[in-house]
Amino acid sequence: MSIISNSELDKIKGGSEYITGSIINALVNVIKVLKEAGSSLGSGIRRVAEGNICPLQ
């Protein structure tokens, strides 16, 4: 194993600079929330159209 100087250590880059695991995880969570919201909205529209709404009183 060779010894690396400080100037060479500064030039080392690792991983991705733009897409990280945290960003991918956040995007997946956003997609899940949007899918769930769409499902709830669609279910609500269907219930209104069919007249299957619980009375408020």
Number of C-alpha atoms within 10 A of each C-alpha: 3 4 6 8 8 8 8 9 9 8 8 7 8 6 7 8 7 6 9 10 9 9 11 11 11 11 12 12 12 12 12 12 12 12 12 12 12 12 12 12 12 12 12 14 12 13 13 11 10 9 9 10 11 7 5 4 3
